[in-house]
């Protein structure tokens, strides 16, 4: 990975250099002064290079025209396209720079893996955050890891695990292919290899390859909650659900959505459509039921009690 550090300050260059050298596998690091950057020909800078510019050399203006506090650094990618000059700089704090480089380490690793951070661990609760590079080959590994909570907390038998596995597979595939890689479901419908070929190509291109899949797993004796987030544009959830309920409009994507609904106890999407939470409650006589089911049962009991009292 090539990194271009733009600064007139030796201490800024040294700090960014050390972060990149310590966290990235064999980075190629170059330096330019601020004056040289202003006159640089970007066509000669390799596409995919990451530029980190000293925030002290820039002037940030608010919407009112007042000078704002200067950021530690500004960063952007070199893409070599028509919108190059309109590219937006990303504002980074010192800690934000470290987090961003850590994400690059996942994406540029020769053997891409899944980064896992345990937030809470006890005999009765585990909360874990996972980050995964946009490589479709990692879907089975990530899926199998997320299924472990079912057996670890005795949430159900083989049938329950198999059903939830299919729902989870669909959620992850949607995040990887339709979310981060922005592939249309229509490509699956013509029966060609176009879908997989474009997916393999985009995994190597910007901006797709820099994107991550983020998963939050909450596992306990009461159930399993898996939140899957991607960095795509999302989709119209209401429209997709409507199509899924209409047999005449049902496509492959609709069938996947129905599978996710059918093999989970609850399913939630955010408003943008780029985040989904799958919920599985523990099987057994004392299982925790979804809120809407408990309310329906409570209303039925209240209604029955009212009828008995009226008699």
ZAPA-155856 format. One line per 2 residues: for each residue x, y, z of N, C-alpha, C. Coordinates in steps of 0.2 Angstrom, whole numbers, plus 2048, in hexadecimal, padded with zeros to 3 digits. Layout:
X:Y:Z:X:Y:Z:X:Y:Z  ...
***
This chain:
804:7FA:800:800:800:800:804:806:800  803:80B:7FB:807:811:7FB:804:817:7FF
808:81A:803:805:820:807:809:826:806  806:82B:804:809:832:803:808:837:809
80D:839:80C:80C:83D:812:80E:844:810  80A:849:810:80B:850:80E:80B:854:814
811:857:815:812:85B:81B:819:85F:81B  819:864:81E:81F:868:81F:822:867:826
81F:863:82A:821:862:831:824:85B:832  82A:85B:834:82D:854:835:82A:850:83B
827:853:840:824:850:845:81D:84C:843  81A:850:83E:814:84D:83B:815:847:837
81A:848:833:81D:842:82E:81F:83C:832  823:83D:838:825:838:83C:81F:834:83F
81A:838:842:815:835:845:811:830:840  80F:833:83A:80B:82F:835:80F:829:833
816:82A:832:81A:825:82F:81A:81F:834  81B:821:83A:81B:81B:83F:815:817:840
80F:81B:840:809:817:840:808:813:83A  80A:815:834:809:811:82E:80E:80B:82E
814:80C:830:819:807:830:818:802:835  815:804:83B:814:7FF:840:80D:7FB:83F
809:7FD:83B:802:7FA:83B:801:7F7:834  804:7F9:82F:803:7F7:828:809:7F2:826
807:7ED:822:80C:7E8:81F:810:7EB:819  816:7ED:81B:81B:7EF:815:818:7F5:811
816:7FB:815:813:801:811:819:804:80D  817:807:808:81B:80B:804:81A:813:805
81E:816:809:81D:81D:80B:821:822:808  81E:827:805:821:82D:802:81F:833:805
824:838:804:822:83F:807:822:844:802  81E:849:803:81E:84F:7FF:81D:855:803
820:85B:801:81E:861:805:818:863:803  815:868:807:80E:86B:805:80F:86E:7FE
814:872:7FD:815:875:7F7:815:871:7F1  819:86B:7F2:81A:866:7EC:813:863:7EB
80F:862:7F0:808:85F:7EF:804:863:7EB  804:86A:7EC:7FF:86E:7E9:801:86E:7E1
807:86D:7DF:808:86D:7D8:809:866:7D5  808:861:7D9:809:85A:7D7:804:858:7D2
806:854:7CD:802:851:7C8:800:84A:7CB  7F9:84A:7CD:7F6:844:7D0:7F6:83E:7CB
7F7:83F:7C5:7F7:83A:7C0:7FD:835:7C0  802:838:7C4:808:835:7C4:809:831:7CB
803:832:7CF:803:82F:7D6:7FF:829:7D5  802:823:7D7:7FE:81D:7D6:7F7:81D:7D9
7F2:81A:7D4:7EB:81A:7D7:7EB:815:7DD  7E7:817:7E2:7E7:813:7E8:7EB:815:7ED
7EF:81A:7EC:7F4:81D:7F1:7EF:821:7F6  7F1:821:7FC:7EE:824:802:7F2:82A:804
7EF:830:803:7F2:836:805:7F0:839:80B  7F5:83A:810:7F4:83D:816:7F7:844:817
7F3:849:818:7F6:850:817:7F6:853:81E  7FB:856:820:7FB:85A:826:7F6:85F:827
7F2:85E:82C:7EC:862:82D:7EE:869:82F  7F4:86A:832:7F7:871:834:7F8:875:82E
7F9:872:828:7FA:876:822:7F4:878:81E  7EE:876:821:7E7:878:81E:7E4:87D:822
7DF:880:81F:7DA:884:823:7D3:882:822  7D0:880:827:7C9:87E:827:7C4:883:828
7BF:884:824:7BA:889:825:7B4:886:827  7B0:889:82B:7A9:887:82D:7A4:88A:828
79E:888:828:799:88A:824:798:892:824  79A:895:82A:799:89C:82B:79F:8A0:829
7A4:89C:826:7AA:89F:824:7B0:8A0:829  7AF:89E:82F:7B4:89F:835:7B9:899:834
7BF:89B:836:7C4:896:836:7C3:891:83C  7C3:88A:83A:7C1:885:83F:7C8:882:842
7C8:87F:847:7CE:87B:84A:7D0:877:845  7D7:877:844:7DA:873:83F:7DA:86B:841
7D9:867:83C:7D9:860:83E:7E0:85D:83E  7E1:857:841:7E8:855:841:7EB:853:83A
7E6:850:836:7E8:84E:830:7E2:84D:82B  7E3:84E:825:7DE:84D:81F:7E0:847:81B
7DC:843:819:7DE:83D:815:7D9:83C:80F  7DB:839:80A:7D7:838:804:7DB:833:800
7D7:830:7FB:7DA:82B:7F6:7DB:82E:7F0  7E0:82B:7EC:7E2:82D:7E5:7DE:828:7E1
7D9:82B:7DD:7D5:826:7D9:7D6:827:7D1  7D9:82C:7CF:7DA:82D:7C8:7D3:82D:7C4
7CE:830:7C6:7C8:831:7C2:7C6:838:7C1  7C0:839:7BE:7BE:840:7BD:7BD:844:7C3
7BB:841:7C8:7B9:844:7CE:7BF:845:7D3  7C5:844:7D0:7CB:845:7D4:7CC:84B:7D8
7CB:851:7D4:7CC:857:7D7:7C6:859:7DC  7C1:855:7DC:7BB:857:7E1:7BB:852:7E6
7C0:84E:7E7:7C1:849:7EC:7C0:84C:7F3  7BD:849:7F8:7BC:84C:7FE:7C1:849:803
7C4:84E:807:7C9:84C:80C:7C6:849:812  7C9:844:815:7C6:841:81B:7CA:844:821
7C6:847:826:7CA:84A:82C:7CB:845:831  7D2:845:833:7D4:840:838:7D7:843:83E
7D5:840:844:7D9:842:84A:7DF:83D:84B  7E3:83E:84F:7E9:839:850:7E6:832:851
7E1:831:855:7DE:82A:857:7DA:828:850  7D7:82C:84D:7D4:82B:847:7D8:828:841
7DE:82B:841:7E3:829:83C:7E5:821:83E  7E6:820:844:7E8:819:846:7E3:814:844
7DD:816:846:7D7:811:844:7D6:810:83D  7D7:815:839:7D7:815:832:7DD:810:82F
7E3:811:831:7E8:80D:82F:7E7:806:831  7E4:805:837:7E3:7FE:83A:7DE:7FA:835
7D9:7FE:832:7D4:7FB:82D:7D8:7FA:827  7DC:7FE:825:7E0:7FC:81F:7E4:7F6:820
7E7:7F5:826:7EB:7EF:827:7E7:7E8:826  7E0:7E9:828:7DC:7E3:826:7DB:7E2:81F
7DA:7E8:81B:7D8:7E7:814:7DE:7E5:810  7E4:7E7:812:7EA:7E6:80E:7EE:7E0:810
7EC:7DD:815:7EF:7D7:817:7EF:7D1:811  7F5:7CE:811:7F5:7C9:80B:7F1:7C3:80D
7EF:7C2:813:7EA:7BD:815:7E5:7C0:819  7E0:7C3:816:7DB:7C7:819:7D8:7C3:81E
7D7:7C7:824:7D4:7C3:82A:7CE:7C8:82D  7CB:7C5:832:7C6:7C9:836:7C9:7CB:83C
7C8:7D2:83E:7CA:7D5:844:7C5:7D4:849  7C6:7D2:84F:7C1:7D1:854:7C3:7D4:85A
7BF:7D8:85D:7C0:7DB:864:7BA:7DA:868  7BC:7D6:86E:7B7:7D5:873:7B6:7DB:878
7B0:7DD:878:7AE:7E3:87C:7AC:7E1:883  7A8:7DB:883:7A6:7D9:88A:7A6:7D1:889
7A9:7CE:88E:7A9:7C7:88F:7A8:7C4:896  7A3:7C0:897:7A1:7BD:89D:79D:7B7:89C
79C:7B3:8A1:798:7AC:8A0:791:7AE:89D  78F:7B4:89E:788:7B5:89C:787:7BA:896
78D:7BD:894:78C:7C2:88F:793:7C2:88B  792:7C3:884:798:7C4:880:796:7C9:87B
799:7CF:87B:798:7D4:876:79F:7D5:872  79F:7D4:86B:7A5:7D4:867:7A3:7D8:861
7A8:7DC:85F:7A8:7E0:859:7AD:7DD:854  7AB:7DC:84E:7AF:7D9:849:7B0:7DD:843
7B6:7DD:840:7B7:7E1:839:7B9:7DC:834  7B7:7DD:82E:7B9:7D8:829:7BA:7DC:823
7BF:7DA:81F:7C1:7DD:819:7BB:7DB:814  7BA:7DF:80E:7B5:7DD:809:7B8:7D7:805
7B9:7D1:807:7BB:7CC:803:7B6:7C6:804  7B2:7C4:7FF:7AD:7BF:7FF:7AF:7B9:802
7B6:7B7:801:7B9:7B1:803:7B8:7B1:80B  7B7:7B6:80E:7B7:7B6:816:7B0:7B5:818
7AB:7B5:814:7A4:7B4:817:7A3:7AE:81B  7A6:7A8:818:7A5:7A2:81C:7A8:7A2:823
7AE:7A5:823:7B2:7A6:82A:7AE:7AA:82E  7AC:7B0:82C:7A8:7B4:830:7A1:7B1:833
79E:7AE:82E:798:7AB:830:799:7A5:835  79E:7A1:834:79F:79C:839:7A1:79F:840
7A4:7A4:840:7A6:7A7:846:7A0:7AA:84A  79B:7AD:846:795:7B0:849:790:7AA:84C
791:7A4:849:78C:79F:84B:78E:79C:851  794:79D:854:797:79A:85A:793:79B:860
790:7A1:860:78C:7A3:866:786:79F:867  783:79B:862:77D:797:863:77F:791:867
785:78E:866:787:788:86A:78A:78A:870  78E:790:870:791:792:876:78C:794:87C
786:796:87A:781:798:87F:77B:794:87F  77C:78E:87B:776:789:87B:770:78C:879
770:790:873:76A:793:871:765:78F:86D  767:789:86A:763:785:866:767:77F:863
764:77A:860:767:775:85D:769:776:856  76B:770:853:76D:770:84C:769:774:847
762:773:848:75E:776:843:75D:77D:844  75D:780:84A:75E:787:84B:764:78A:848
76A:787:849:770:789:847:770:789:83F  76D:784:83C:76D:784:835:769:78A:832
763:78B:835:75F:790:833:762:797:833  765:798:839:768:79F:83B:76E:7A0:836
771:79A:835:777:79A:830:775:79D:829  76F:79B:827:76D:79D:820:76B:7A4:820
768:7A7:826:766:7AE:826:76C:7B2:827  771:7B0:82B:777:7B3:82B:77B:7B4:825
77B:7AE:821:77F:7AE:81B:77C:7B3:816  775:7B4:816:772:7B9:812:774:7C0:814
774:7C1:81A:776:7C8:81D:77D:7CA:81B  781:7C5:81C:788:7C7:81A:789:7C8:813
786:7C3:80F:787:7C4:808:784:7CB:805  77E:7CD:808:77C:7D3:806:780:7D9:808
784:7D9:80E:788:7DE:810:78E:7DE:80B  791:7D8:80A:797:7D8:806:796:7DA:7FF
791:7D6:7FB:790:7D7:7F4:78C:7DD:7F3  786:7DE:7F6:781:7E4:7F4:783:7EA:7F8
786:7E9:7FE:788:7EF:801:78F:7F2:7FF  794:7EF:801:79B:7F1:800:79D:7F1:7F9
79B:7EC:7F5:79D:7EB:7EE:798:7EE:7E9  792:7F0:7EC:78D:7F4:7E8:78B:7F0:7E2
78A:7EA:7E3:788:7E5:7DD:780:7E5:7DD  77D:7E6:7D7:776:7E5:7D7:773:7DE:7D6
76E:7DC:7D9:76B:7D6:7D9:769:7D3:7D2  768:7D8:7CE:766:7D6:7C7:76C:7D2:7C4
772:7D3:7C6:777:7CF:7C3:777:7C8:7C4  773:7C6:7CA:772:7BF:7CB:76D:7BC:7C7
768:7C0:7C4:762:7BD:7C1:764:7BA:7BA  769:7BD:7B7:76A:7BB:7B0:76E:7B4:7AF
770:7B1:7B5:773:7AA:7B5:77A:7AA:7B3  77D:7B0:7B1:784:7B0:7AF:789:7B1:7B5
78F:7B1:7B3:794:7B1:7B9:796:7B9:7BA  792:7BD:7B7:794:7C4:7B8:794:7C7:7BF
790:7C4:7C3:78F:7C7:7CA:796:7C5:7CE  798:7BF:7CD:79E:7BD:7D1:7A4:7C0:7CE
7A4:7C1:7C7:7AA:7C4:7C4:7AB:7CB:7C6  7A6:7CF:7C6:7A6:7D6:7C8:7A8:7D7:7CF
7A5:7D2:7D3:7A7:7D2:7DB:7AE:7D1:7DC  7B1:7CC:7D8:7B8:7CB:7D9:7BC:7D1:7D7
7BA:7D4:7D1:7BE:7DA:7CF:7BD:7E0:7D4  7B7:7E1:7D7:7B7:7E7:7DB:7BA:7E6:7E2
7BB:7E0:7E4:7BF:7DF:7EA:7C6:7E1:7EA  7C8:7E3:7E4:7CF:7E5:7E3:7CF:7ED:7E1
7CA:7F0:7E0:7C9:7F7:7DE:7C7:7FB:7E4  7C9:802:7E3:7C7:807:7E8:7C0:809:7E5
7BB:80C:7E9:7BC:80C:7F0:7B9:806:7F4  7B8:800:7F0:7B5:7FB:7F3:7B9:7F7:7F8
7C0:7F6:7F6:7C4:7F2:7FA:7C6:7F5:800  7C5:7FC:801:7C6:7FF:808:7C1:7FE:80D
7BB:7FC:80A:7B5:7FB:80F:7B5:7F5:813  7B2:7F6:819:7B2:7F0:81E:7AB:7EE:81F
7AA:7E8:821:7A4:7E5:824:7A5:7E6:82C  7A0:7E9:82F:7A1:7E9:836:79B:7E5:83A
79D:7E1:83E:798:7DD:842:798:7DE:849  792:7DE:84C:792:7DE:854:78E:7D8:856
791:7D4:85A:78E:7CE:85C:78D:7CF:864  787:7CD:866:785:7CD:86D:782:7C6:86E
785:7C2:872:783:7BB:873:782:7BA:87B  77D:7B7:87D:77B:7B6:884:776:7B0:884
775:7AD:88A:770:7A8:88B:769:7A9:889  768:7B0:888:761:7B2:885:761:7B2:87E
766:7B3:87A:766:7B3:873:76C:7B5:870  76C:7B6:869:771:7B9:865:76F:7BE:861
773:7C4:861:771:7CA:85D:777:7CB:859  776:7CB:852:77C:7CD:84E:77A:7D3:849
77E:7D8:84A:77D:7DE:846:782:7DE:841  780:7DF:83A:785:7DF:835:784:7E5:831
78A:7E9:830:78A:7F0:82D:78F:7F0:827  78D:7F3:822:791:7F4:81C:792:7FB:81B
796:7FD:816:798:804:815:795:806:80E  790:802:80C:78C:803:805:787:809:806
783:80A:801:77E:80F:801:777:80D:804  777:806:805:771:804:808:76B:803:803
765:801:805:760:800:800:759:802:804  754:802:800:74D:804:802:74A:7FE:805
74A:7FD:80C:748:7F7:810:741:7F6:80F  73D:7FB:80F:736:7FA:80F:734:7F7:808
737:7FA:802:735:7F8:7FC:738:7F1:7FB  73D:7EF:7FD:740:7E8:7FD:73B:7E3:800
739:7E5:806:734:7E0:80A:72E:7E0:806  72C:7E5:803:725:7E5:7FF:726:7E0:7F9
72C:7E0:7F5:72D:7DC:7F0:72E:7D5:7F2  731:7D4:7F8:732:7CD:7FB:72B:7CA:7FC
726:7CE:7FE:71F:7CB:7FF:71B:7CA:7F9  71E:7CC:7F3:71A:7CB:7ED:71D:7C6:7E9
71A:7C0:7E8:71D:7BB:7E4:71F:7BD:7DD  71B:7C1:7DA:71D:7C3:7D3:723:7C8:7D2
725:7CB:7D8:72B:7CF:7D7:731:7CC:7DB  730:7C6:7DD:735:7C3:7E2:73B:7C2:7DD
741:7C4:7DF:748:7C3:7DC:74C:7BF:7E1  752:7BE:7DF:757:7BA:7E4:758:7BE:7EA
758:7C5:7EA:759:7C9:7F0:753:7C9:7F4  74D:7C8:7F1:747:7C8:7F5:747:7C1:7F9
749:7BC:7F6:749:7B5:7F9:74E:7B5:7FF  754:7B9:7FE:758:7B9:804:755:7BD:809
752:7C2:808:74F:7C6:80D:749:7C2:811  745:7BE:80D:741:7BA:811:744:7B4:815
74A:7B2:813:74D:7AD:816:750:7B0:81D  752:7B6:81D:755:7B9:823:74F:7BA:828
749:7BC:825:743:7BD:82A:741:7B7:82C  741:7B1:828:73E:7AB:82A:742:7A7:82F
749:7A8:82F:74E:7A4:833:751:7A8:839  74E:7AE:83B:74F:7B2:840:749:7B3:845
74A:7B5:84B:744:7B7:84F:742:7BE:84E  747:7C2:84D:746:7C9:84B:74B:7CC:846
749:7D1:842:74E:7D3:83D:74D:7DB:83D  752:7DF:83E:752:7E6:83E:756:7E9:839
754:7EE:835:758:7F2:830:759:7F9:833  75E:7FC:832:75F:803:833:75B:807:82D
75A:80E:82E:756:811:829:75A:811:822  761:811:822:764:812:81C:764:80B:818
763:805:81C:763:7FF:819:76A:7FC:818  76F:7FF:81B:776:7FC:81B:778:7F9:822
773:7F7:826:775:7F4:82C:76F:7F0:82E  770:7E9:830:76B:7E5:832:76C:7E1:838
768:7E0:83C:769:7DC:843:764:7D6:842  768:7D0:843:764:7CA:843:764:7C8:84B
75E:7C5:84D:75D:7C3:854:75A:7BC:854  75E:7B8:858:75C:7B1:85A:75B:7B1:861
755:7AF:864:754:7AE:86B:754:7A6:86C  756:7A5:873:758:79E:875:752:79A:874
753:794:872:74D:78F:871:74C:78C:878  746:789:87A:745:786:880:73E:789:883
73C:786:888:735:788:88C:736:78F:88E  73C:791:891:73D:798:894:740:79D:88F
740:79C:888:743:7A0:883:740:7A7:884  745:7AC:882:743:7B3:882:740:7B4:87B
739:7B6:87B:736:7B8:875:737:7BF:873  736:7C0:86C:736:7C7:86A:731:7CB:86D
733:7D2:86E:72E:7D6:871:727:7D6:86E  727:7D6:867:720:7D7:864:71C:7D0:866
720:7CB:866:71C:7C4:868:71A:7C4:86F  71E:7C7:873:71C:7C7:87A:716:7CC:87B
716:7D1:878:710:7D6:878:70A:7D3:876  70A:7CF:870:705:7CC:86D:702:7C7:872
706:7C3:875:704:7BE:87A:701:7C1:880  704:7C7:882:701:7CA:888:6FA:7CD:887
6F9:7D0:880:6F3:7D3:87E:6EE:7CD:87E  6F0:7C7:87B:6EB:7C2:87B:6E9:7BF:882
6ED:7BF:887:6EC:7BD:88E:6E7:7C2:891  6E9:7C9:890:6E4:7CE:893:6DD:7CE:890
6DD:7CC:889:6D6:7CC:886:6D2:7C6:889  6D6:7C0:889:6D2:7BA:88C:6D0:7BC:893
6D4:7BF:897:6D2:7C0:89E:6CC:7C5:89E  6CC:7CA:89A:6C7:7CF:89A:6C0:7CB:898
6C0:7C6:893:6BB:7C3:891:6B8:7BE:897  6BD:7BB:89B:6BB:7B7:8A1:6B7:7BB:8A6
6BA:7C1:8A7:6B7:7C6:8AC:6B0:7C8:8AB  6AF:7C9:8A4:6A9:7CC:8A2:6A4:7C7:8A2
6A6:7C0:8A2:6A1:7BB:8A3:69F:7BA:8AB
***
